[in-house]
């Protein structure tokens, strides 16, 4: 199973996140290791001191949903630990598949409580 890294989704996210930033920097394709566990982060953006971590997938088929959900679950704690916003950027048309939407909703709910 090959996952699409989402180059176009990353570019679109960069444009959207740039907004009205005066101080803006970004890095793509980071590999972070903590306690022997390595995670890949598609995009990290700093906009006026606010970090955003983005997982980016252009188009993906239903057979990739489980792998993408696992990848999101691995990346979300990085956002939590760094107090960064977290977004999932995709060009997939329509609503997000249930497992991905549920994971994102749970993360938002946990962070807002």
TORBAPA-492247 format. One record per atom (N, C-alpha, C, O): residue in one letter; x, y, z. Coordinates in steps of 0.02 Angstrom, whole numbers, padded with zeros to 5 digits, always signed. Layout:
N
AXYZ/...
This chain:
113
X+00043-00059+00000/X+00000+00000+00000/X+00045+00062+00000/X+00083+00073+00047/X+00040+00101-00051/X+00078+00163-00055/X+00033+00222-00037/X-00019+00232-00068/X+00054+00260+00013/X+00016+00318+00033/X+00041+00379-00005/X+00101+00388-00013/X-00005+00420-00028/X+00013+00481-00064/X+00032+00533-00012/X-00007+00548+00033/X+00092+00561-00018/X+00115+00609+00031/X+00080+00676+00027/X+00084+00715+00074/X+00046+00690-00027/X+00005+00750-00030/X+00041+00815-00043/X+00031+00864-00007/X+00084+00816-00093/X+00121+00877-00109/X+00074+00935-00125/X+00085+00991-00102/X+00023+00923-00164/X-00024+00976-00182/X-00065+00997-00121/X-00077+01057-00111/X-00085+00950-00079/X-00121+00967-00017/X-00076+01009+00028/X-00100+01056+00060/X-00012+00992+00031/X+00034+01030+00073/X+00041+01102+00047/X+00041+01149+00086/X+00046+01110-00018/X+00051+01177-00047/X-00012+01218-00033/X-00008+01277-00017/X-00070+01186-00040/X-00133+01221-00027/X-00138+01240+00048/X-00161+01294+00065/X-00116+01195+00091/X-00116+01210+00163/X-00069+01268+00179/X-00086+01312+00218/X-00010+01269+00147/X+00037+01324+00157/X+00005+01391+00138/X+00011+01440+00175/X-00028+01392+00081/X-00060+01454+00059/X-00114+01476+00109/X-00119+01535+00126/X-00155+01428+00131/X-00209+01444+00177/X-00182+01467+00245/X-00209+01513+00275/X-00129+01434+00269/X-00103+01451+00335/X-00062+01515+00335/X-00055+01547+00387/X-00037+01536+00277/X+00003+01597+00273/X-00040+01658+00292/X-00017+01703+00327/X-00102+01657+00267/X-00149+01710+00285/X-00118+01779+00290/X-00086+01803+00242/X-00126+01810+00347/X-00099+01877+00360/X-00038+01875+00404/X-00024+01923+00440/X-00001+01821+00402/X+00058+01814+00445/X+00111+01866+00428/X+00125+01880+00369/X+00140+01895+00480/X+00197+01939+00469/X+00262+01900+00474/X+00310+01913+00437/X+00264+01851+00519/X+00323+01809+00528/X+00302+01738+00511/X+00263+01707+00548/X+00327+01711+00457/X+00302+01648+00430/X+00361+01604+00410/X+00406+01626+00374/X+00361+01542+00434/X+00412+01494+00414/X+00380+01425+00412/X+00329+01413+00445/X+00410+01380+00375/X+00382+01313+00370/X+00437+01262+00354/X+00491+01280+00330/X+00421+01200+00367/X+00466+01144+00352/X+00422+01085+00333/X+00371+01072+00365/X+00443+01049+00283/X+00405+00990+00260/X+00447+00927+00266/X+00508+00929+00261/X+00412+00871+00275/X+00444+00806+00275/X+00491+00794+00333/X+00546+00768+00324/X+00471+00812+00393/X+00513+00802+00452/X+00507+00731+00479/X+00453+00702+00477/X+00562+00705+00503/X+00562+00641+00539/X+00583+00656+00610/X+00639+00678+00622/X+00538+00644+00657/X+00550+00660+00727/X+00554+00595+00767/X+00515+00549+00755/X+00602+00592+00814/X+00611+00532+00854/X+00609+00551+00927/X+00642+00598+00950/X+00569+00513+00964/X+00565+00521+01037/X+00558+00452+01067/X+00516+00413+01046/X+00598+00437+01117/X+00596+00373+01151/X+00600+00315+01102/X+00567+00264+01111/X+00641+00322+01051/X+00651+00269+01002/X+00596+00263+00950/X+00600+00221+00905/X+00544+00303+00955/X+00488+00302+00909/X+00495+00358+00858/X+00497+00417+00877/X+00499+00341+00794/X+00505+00391+00741/X+00438+00404+00708/X+00401+00357+00691/X+00422+00467+00700/X+00360+00488+00667/X+00378+00535+00610/X+00425+00575+00615/X+00340+00530+00556/X+00349+00576+00501/X+00295+00629+00504/X+00236+00614+00513/X+00315+00691+00496/X+00269+00747+00496/X+00272+00779+00427/X+00326+00799+00405/X+00215+00784+00394/X+00215+00811+00326/X+00232+00885+00323/X+00269+00906+00279/X+00205+00923+00370/X+00213+00996+00366/X+00208+01027+00435/X+00163+01012+00474/X+00255+01072+00450/X+00253+01113+00511/X+00257+01186+00489/X+00302+01205+00452/X+00210+01225+00512/X+00206+01296+00493/X+00208+01338+00557/X+00174+01322+00606/X+00247+01391+00556/X+00249+01439+00610/X+00222+01505+00582/X+00253+01535+00538/X+00166+01526+00608/X+00135+01589+00587/X+00131+01634+00648/X+00090+01624+00692/X+00175+01684+00651/X+00176+01731+00707/X+00179+01696+00774/X+00146+01717+00822/X+00218+01643+00778/X+00229+01607+00840/X+00180+01551+00854/X+00189+01513+00902/X+00129+01543+00813/X+00080+01489+00820/X+00101+01431+00774/X+00102+01439+00713/X+00116+01374+00804/X+00134+01315+00764/X+00072+01279+00740/X+00022+01274+00776/X+00076+01253+00680/X+00025+01209+00652/X+00060+01149+00622/X+00108+01156+00584/X+00036+01091+00639/X+00061+01028+00610/X+00007+01002+00563/X-00052+00998+00582/X+00027+00985+00503/X-00022+00961+00453/X-00002+00893+00427/X+00056+00881+00409/X-00050+00849+00424/X-00043+00785+00389/X-00077+00795+00322/X-00135+00817+00320/X-00042+00781+00268/X-00067+00798+00201/X-00072+00736+00157/X-00023+00699+00148/X-00130+00726+00129/X-00142+00672+00081/X-00183+00701+00024/X-00236+00729+00037/X-00160+00695-00037/X-00198+00720-00093/X-00261+00678-00100/X-00310+00690-00065/X-00261+00631-00144/X-00318+00586-00153/X-00298+00518-00125/X-00241+00497-00132/X-00345+00484-00094/X-00330+00418-00068/X-00392+00375-00075/X-00449+00399-00074/X-00380+00311-00083/X-00434+00263-00092/X-00456+00237-00023/X-00421+00245+00027/X-00514+00205-00022/X-00540+00179+00040/X-00495+00127+00073/X-00495+00120+00134/X-00455+00091+00033/X-00411+00041+00063/X-00353+00072+00102/X-00315+00037+00135/X-00344+00138+00097/X-00291+00172+00134/X-00316+00204+00199/X-00276+00231+00237/X-00381+00201+00212/X-00410+00235+00270/X-00379+00210+00336/X-00363+00251+00379/X-00372+00146+00343/X-00344+00119+00406/X-00272+00143+00416/X-00254+00162+00472/X-00232+00142+00364/X-00162+00164+00370/X-00158+00239+00384/X-00116+00261+00424/X-00201+00278+00353/X-00201+00351+00365/X-00224+00365+00436/X-00196+00409+00469/X-00275+00330+00460/X-00298+00339+00528/X-00242+00324+00578/X-00234+00360+00627/X-00205+00271+00566/X-00149+00253+00609/X-00095+00308+00607/X-00065+00325+00658/X-00083+00334+00548/X-00033+00387+00540/X-00054+00450+00577/X-00014+00483+00610/X-00117+00468+00572/X-00143+00525+00609/X-00136+00515+00684/X-00116+00561+00720/X-00153+00456+00707/X-00148+00440+00779/X-00076+00445+00804/X-00065+00459+00863/X-00029+00433+00760/X+00042+00437+00779/X+00066+00510+00778/X+00111+00528+00816/X+00037+00552+00735/X+00059+00621+00728/X+00025+00668+00778/X+00055+00717+00799/X-00037+00653+00796/X-00074+00698+00841/X-00040+00710+00908/X-00043+00767+00933/X-00009+00661+00939/X+00026+00674+01003/X+00083+00725+00996/X+00100+00759+01044/X+00112+00730+00937/X+00164+00780+00925/X+00133+00850+00929/X+00162+00895+00959/X+00075+00858+00898/X+00040+00922+00903/X+00023+00938+00975/X+00030+00995+00998/X-00001+00888+01011/X-00018+00898+01081/X+00043+00918+01122/X+00039+00966+01161/X+00098+00884+01113/X+00159+00898+01152/X+00189+00966+01137/X+00219+00997+01180/X+00180+00989+01075/X+00208+01054+01055/X+00157+01111+01059/X+00172+01168+01042/X+00096+01095+01082/X+00041+01143+01086/X+00027+01175+01017/X+00009+01233+01012/X+00036+01135+00966/X+00024+01157+00897/X-00049+01142+00877/X-00080+01096+00903/X-00075+01181+00831/X-00137+01163+00799/X-00124+01102+00756/X-00067+01090+00736/X-00175+01063+00742/X-00167+01004+00700/X-00220+01006+00645/X-00279+01016+00660/X-00199+00996+00583/X-00247+00992+00528/X-00232+00932+00485/X-00175+00909+00480/X-00284+00907+00454/X-00278+00855+00403/X-00298+00887+00337/X-00356+00906+00328/X-00251+00894+00292/X-00263+00926+00227/X-00269+00872+00173/X-00225+00830+00166/X-00324+00874+00136/X-00334+00826+00083/X-00373+00857+00026/X-00411+00904+00036/X-00363+00830-00033/X-00401+00851-00092/X-00456+00802-00108/X-00491+00809-00157/X-00463+00750-00066/X-00515+00700-00077/X-00583+00734-00075/X-00600+00768-00027/X-00622+00724-00128/X-00688+00757-00130/X-00737+00725-00080/X-00730+00667-00062/X-00786+00765-00059/X-00838+00739-00015/X-00816+00742+00058/X-00765+00772+00076/X-00856+00709+00099/X-00842+00708+00170/X-00786+00659+00186/X-00772+00613+00148/X-00753+00671+00241/X-00700+00626+00263/X-00730+00559+00282/X-00786+00556+00308/X-00694+00505+00270/X-00717+00439+00292/X-00727+00438+00368/X-00691+00472+00404/X-00776+00400+00390/X-00795+00396+00460/X-00738+00389+00510/X-00734+00428+00557/X-00693+00339+00501/X-00640+00331+00550/X-00593+00391+00556/X-00571+00408+00611/X-00579+00423+00500/X-00536+00483+00501/X-00572+00541+00534/X-00544+00575+00577/X-00635+00552+00515/X-00674+00607+00544/X-00682+00596+00620/X-00676+00644+00658/X-00695+00535+00641/X-00704+00521+00712/X-00640+00534+00752/X-00643+00562+00807/X-00583+00515+00724/X-00519+00527+00758/X-00506+00601+00764/X-00485+00625+00817/X-00516+00639+00711/X-00506+00711+00713/X-00553+00745+00762/X-00533+00789+00799/X-00616+00724+00762/X-00666+00752+00809/X-00646+00737+00882/X-00650+00781+00925/X-00624+00676+00895/X-00604+00657+00962/X-00544+00698+00985/X-00540+00719+01043/X-00497+00710+00940/X-00438+00750+00956/X-00458+00822+00973/X-00435+00850+01022/X-00502+00851+00932/X-00525+00919+00945/X-00563+00924+01011/X-00553+00971+01049/X-00605+00875+01025/X-00643+00874+01087/X-00597+00869+01147/X-00606+00903+01197/X-00547+00825+01142/X-00499+00815+01197/X-00460+00880+01211/X-00448+00898+01268/X-00441+00914+01158/X-00401+00975+01166/X-00442+01033+01192/X-00415+01078+01225/X-00506+01034+01176/X-00547+01091+01197/X-00575+01083+01268/X-00604+01130+01296/X-00566+01024+01298/X-00592+01014+01366/X-00540+01029+01419/X-00554+01023+01478/
